[in-house]
Every structure is written in structure tokens, then in C-alpha cells.
Amino acid sequence: MKYVGSKNRFKKEIAPILQNIIDNNNIKSYYEPFVGGCNMIDVIQCEKRVGNDMHTYLIDMWKALQSGWKPPIHITEDEYYKVKNNKNEYSSYYVGLVGFAASYGAKWFGGYARGFKSDGITPRDIPNEGIRNILRQVDKIKDVKFISGDYKEITPIDKLNGWLIYCDPPYKGTTRYSENINHDIFWKWCEKIGKNNIIIVSEYSAPDGWVCIWSKDTTTSLKTDAHSKRTEKLWQYKGVDI
């Protein structure tokens, strides 16, 4: 699923790292507190997979798709704005689909998505493209347990032991697309949960006590100052060895 801040373009590099940690440490449970578009969890192989996101419309959409819901293949601009302006009149999972799949840049109701094919003349049906991409993921996330809530409150830190936890939070200083988080509190939470689990975080930088285990130079438009060169990194808390 196209999703703002998604690591889909780095999946071929990041997913094998996570999978190796699972395989080499005999890990039975994998958790993403910021699961978003499921662009990493859909390829991870683990006995138990859990995905959380504070965006309830998004999670309700994933749950409905798991249960066999067949979404429409096209969303008109008129339908888009009807749903945007009258969310309470529609099912939450349908609102989730419309709000992401039919929006420009997949930003939550950030404007109806339009575009043209390579000839610059033929219109693209971007909402349809988005929905078809989502449907390709459904079989891969059938057994994922989806939950929705604040990452700090929904995760029982004292009960998690021996899990691999992969965090891809809204980056510090980037466009806010899902939830506003206090990054100081976030890193402290990570360090607490990292005492009994292996925790990996995607971010450009990390506090002392974290080790960069992978990096790649890239260009991003998530910064509020438009396109910028950044180095995408994976960080591991020092408290646990891989």
C-alpha cells in the first residue's frame, strides 16, 4: 500500500535484515507499533505477527480486508469528497480506504489523486492503482493481528519478552501524516522495551546508546523544506546483541 513515510522502496534491503534476526535468534513474535501500510510486515515470516497503528480507520480497513471485504475498484472525485466531509455516514473501513487509496500522495484526505501516464495526456486512475496494490497484500497479512492505539499504552512492556520489534515512526522534523509523537518519550520507551526484546528503529538519527546496523543515502520529500538528501538508517538498541 502506498503510504506516506513507507519503507517500501527499502523493503528488499530492510526485510532480510529483520528476517535474519528472527531466524538467527529463534524469535516467535514480531511486532510493529507503527504498521501503517503494512509494507514491511507483509513479507516478514514469523509464528506471530502483530501490527498496531493509532489510525483506527486504517486498522479497520485492514481488518475488513482480512475478513473478506471486497472494496470497490474505483473511487470518483465526487465520492471522495462526500466521504471526506461525511465520515460518520460511512463504515470506518471504507473511510480508511478512500482516505488513503484515493488521496494525492496517499496522505490522509490530502486531496483527490490525479495524474497522467508517461505520454502526459492519458489520465491515470490512481485510486484504482492504489486499491489494486492493497488487494495484492491481503493474502500476505491474513494472520496478522491488528490492533489500534497509542504505542505507549497498547504495548504491555512488562509482558513482552524475546520479541523482535520494528519501529518506523513519523520521523522527527518531517511532514506529520499519522500521529504527533514526542521523540524524547519515544526513544525512552524503546530503551525500556529493548531490555527484554530486540528492537530496531528506522530514523535518520538516534540518541546515544543506539548502533546503526544499516544505512543508505536517499532523497526524501517528507521534510517540510521539500526534497532533501538524507541517509536512511536502521538503529539497534545496544542492550541486546544480534
Secondary structure per residue as TSV (DSSP state, phi and psi in degrees):
chain	resnum	aa	ss	phi	psi
A	1	M	-	360.0	132.7
A	2	K	-	-69.3	128.8
A	3	Y	-	-151.0	135.6
A	4	V	T	-59.6	128.4
A	5	G	T	83.4	4.2
A	6	S	-	-61.4	147.5
A	7	K	-	-95.2	20.8
A	8	N	G	-57.9	-37.7
A	9	R	G	-72.7	-13.4
A	10	F	G	-108.4	9.0
A	11	K	H	-57.2	-42.6
A	12	K	H	-65.4	-17.2
A	13	E	H	-102.1	-41.3
A	14	I	H	-78.1	-44.1
A	15	A	H	-56.0	-44.6
A	16	P	H	-62.1	-32.5
A	17	I	H	-64.6	-47.2
A	18	L	H	-64.5	-41.2
A	19	Q	H	-65.5	-37.9
A	20	N	H	-64.1	-37.7
A	21	I	H	-63.1	-44.0
A	22	I	H	-60.7	-49.9
A	23	D	H	-68.3	-42.7
A	24	N	H	-74.5	-20.2
A	25	N	T	-112.7	10.4
A	26	N	T	52.3	43.2
A	27	I	-	-79.0	134.6
A	28	K	-	-102.8	-16.9
A	29	S	E	-132.7	131.8
A	30	Y	E	-123.7	135.6
A	31	Y	E	-138.1	134.2
A	32	E	E	-119.3	111.4
A	33	P	T	-71.4	-19.5
A	34	F	T	-127.8	68.6
A	35	V	-	-71.5	-28.6
A	36	G	T	51.7	-121.9
A	37	G	T	-84.2	11.2
A	38	C	-	59.4	29.4
A	39	N	T	-82.4	-2.2
A	40	M	T	-117.3	-45.5
A	41	I	T	-63.5	-22.9
A	42	D	T	-72.3	-13.6
A	43	V	T	-113.6	-6.4
A	44	I	-	-77.0	132.7
A	45	Q	-	-103.1	115.4
A	46	C	-	-157.2	150.6
A	47	E	S	-57.1	-40.7
A	48	K	E	-130.0	129.3
A	49	R	E	-125.7	131.2
A	50	V	E	-127.8	132.0
A	51	G	E	-125.7	125.4
A	52	N	E	-117.7	147.8
A	53	D	-	-153.5	142.6
A	54	M	S	-70.4	-18.7
A	55	H	-	-79.5	98.6
A	56	T	H	-65.0	-34.9
A	57	Y	H	-60.6	-40.6
A	58	L	H	-65.1	-47.6
A	59	I	H	-64.9	-39.2
A	60	D	H	-63.2	-34.6
A	61	M	H	-63.7	-47.5
A	62	W	H	-61.7	-41.4
A	63	K	H	-64.2	-40.7
A	64	A	H	-64.4	-41.3
A	65	L	H	-65.1	-39.0
A	66	Q	H	-59.4	-34.8
A	67	S	T	-83.8	0.5
A	68	G	T	104.2	5.8
A	69	W	-	-60.6	132.0
A	70	K	-	-104.8	104.4
A	71	P	-	-73.9	160.9
A	72	P	-	-65.7	154.4
A	73	I	S	-89.4	-9.6
A	74	H	-	-145.3	144.7
A	75	I	-	-127.6	114.7
A	76	T	-	-73.8	163.2
A	77	E	H	-63.3	-38.8
A	78	D	H	-62.3	-44.3
A	79	E	H	-63.9	-39.5
A	80	Y	H	-56.1	-49.2
A	81	Y	H	-76.3	-25.8
A	82	K	H	-63.7	-44.8
A	83	V	H	-67.9	-43.8
A	84	K	H	-57.8	-40.7
A	85	N	H	-91.1	-6.4
A	86	N	-	-140.3	51.3
A	87	K	G	-56.5	-36.4
A	88	N	G	-68.6	-13.0
A	89	E	G	-90.4	-1.8
A	90	Y	S	-124.9	159.8
A	91	S	-	-64.4	145.9
A	92	S	H	-61.7	-36.2
A	93	Y	H	-69.6	-32.8
A	94	Y	H	-71.3	-39.8
A	95	V	H	-59.9	-41.0
A	96	G	H	-59.7	-45.1
A	97	L	H	-61.5	-50.1
A	98	V	H	-63.5	-43.2
A	99	G	H	-64.0	-28.1
A	100	F	H	-104.1	-53.0
A	101	A	H	-67.2	-28.8
A	102	A	T	-104.1	8.2
A	103	S	B	-98.7	147.4
A	104	Y	G	-60.4	126.2
A	105	G	G	65.7	13.7
A	106	A	G	61.4	19.8
A	107	K	-	-83.3	127.7
A	108	W	T	-44.8	109.1
A	109	F	T	43.5	46.2
A	110	G	-	-90.5	16.8
A	111	G	S	115.8	142.6
A	112	Y	B	-62.8	135.3
A	113	A	-	-79.0	126.0
A	114	R	-	-131.8	159.1
A	115	G	-	-179.1	174.0
A	116	F	B	-129.2	154.1
A	117	K	-	-71.5	179.5
A	118	S	T	-59.2	-22.0
A	119	D	T	-77.7	-7.8
A	120	G	S	74.1	6.0
A	121	I	S	-121.6	-46.6
A	122	T	S	-75.3	120.4
A	123	P	B	-66.0	146.2
A	124	R	-	-98.8	144.9
A	125	D	-	-94.8	81.2
A	126	I	H	-64.3	-40.4
A	127	P	H	-58.0	-40.3
A	128	N	H	-64.1	-41.0
A	129	E	H	-60.7	-42.9
A	130	G	H	-63.9	-42.8
A	131	I	H	-66.3	-41.4
A	132	R	H	-63.9	-36.6
A	133	N	H	-63.9	-41.3
A	134	I	H	-63.5	-44.1
A	135	L	H	-63.5	-28.4
A	136	R	H	-67.4	-20.8
A	137	Q	H	-87.9	-19.3
A	138	V	G	-55.1	-48.7
A	139	D	G	-63.1	-25.1
A	140	K	G	-82.4	-14.7
A	141	I	G	-120.1	18.8
A	142	K	T	-56.5	-38.5
A	143	D	T	-100.5	8.5
A	144	V	-	-73.4	133.9
A	145	K	E	-88.1	116.1
A	146	F	E	-99.4	133.3
A	147	I	E	-134.6	162.3
A	148	S	-	-138.3	127.1
A	149	G	S	170.4	177.8
A	150	D	-	-65.1	127.9
A	151	Y	H	-56.2	-31.4
A	152	K	H	-73.2	-30.6
A	153	E	H	-96.2	-27.7
A	154	I	H	-87.9	-16.1
A	155	T	S	-98.9	112.3
A	156	P	-	-76.7	88.1
A	157	I	G	-51.6	-39.5
A	158	D	G	-72.5	-11.3
A	159	K	G	-104.5	-13.4
A	160	L	-	-87.1	128.1
A	161	N	-	-149.4	122.4
A	162	G	S	80.3	19.1
A	163	W	-	-89.7	160.1
A	164	L	E	-102.0	123.6
A	165	I	E	-118.2	120.9
A	166	Y	E	-111.7	120.2
A	167	C	E	-109.6	126.3
A	168	D	-	-125.1	73.4
A	169	P	-	-79.4	168.2
A	170	P	-	-57.4	123.9
A	171	Y	-	-67.8	149.3
A	172	K	T	-64.9	128.1
A	173	G	T	81.6	13.7
A	174	T	B	-110.6	171.6
A	175	T	-	-55.1	132.6
A	176	R	-	-85.1	118.8
A	177	Y	-	-125.5	-13.1
A	178	S	S	-134.0	-60.8
A	179	E	-	-152.2	149.2
A	180	N	-	-87.0	127.2
A	181	I	-	-125.6	148.5
A	182	N	-	-85.8	113.0
A	183	H	H	-70.2	-29.6
A	184	D	H	-64.1	-45.0
A	185	I	H	-64.7	-39.4
A	186	F	H	-58.7	-48.7
A	187	W	H	-66.8	-35.2
A	188	K	H	-65.4	-39.8
A	189	W	H	-62.0	-43.4
A	190	C	H	-60.3	-41.4
A	191	E	H	-68.1	-34.7
A	192	K	H	-66.5	-46.8
A	193	I	H	-73.2	-22.0
A	194	G	T	-77.3	-6.0
A	195	K	T	-70.4	-30.3
A	196	N	S	-121.1	6.9
A	197	N	S	-143.0	164.3
A	198	I	E	-91.8	122.2
A	199	I	E	-122.9	129.7
A	200	I	E	-120.6	134.9
A	201	V	E	-126.7	134.4
A	202	S	E	-90.8	123.8
A	203	E	E	-168.3	165.1
A	204	Y	S	-77.5	-30.7
A	205	S	-	-146.4	165.1
A	206	A	-	-146.7	160.3
A	207	P	-	-71.0	173.2
A	208	D	T	-59.2	145.9
A	209	G	T	101.0	-1.4
A	210	W	E	-118.0	144.1
A	211	V	E	-114.0	133.2
A	212	C	E	-78.7	121.8
A	213	I	E	-107.9	-4.8
A	214	W	E	-165.7	146.0
A	215	S	E	-153.5	154.8
A	216	K	E	-156.8	131.8
A	217	D	E	-70.9	140.2
A	218	T	E	-153.5	171.5
A	219	T	E	-115.8	133.2
A	220	T	E	-127.2	150.5
A	221	S	S	-109.9	10.6
A	222	L	-	-76.2	-23.0
A	223	K	B	-66.0	146.6
A	224	T	T	-69.2	-14.2
A	225	D	T	-98.1	31.0
A	226	A	S	70.9	-154.4
A	227	H	S	-65.8	129.2
A	228	S	E	-141.3	150.1
A	229	K	E	-83.6	130.9
A	230	R	E	-140.3	164.9
A	231	T	E	-111.5	111.2
A	232	E	E	-72.0	134.7
A	233	K	E	-138.0	152.8
A	234	L	E	-111.2	131.7
A	235	W	E	-117.5	140.3
A	236	Q	E	-120.5	137.9
A	237	Y	E	-70.1	134.5
A	238	K	T	-64.6	-19.3
A	239	G	T	-61.0	-18.4
A	240	V	S	-130.9	133.0
A	241	D	-	-89.1	143.9
A	242	I	-	-87.8	360.0
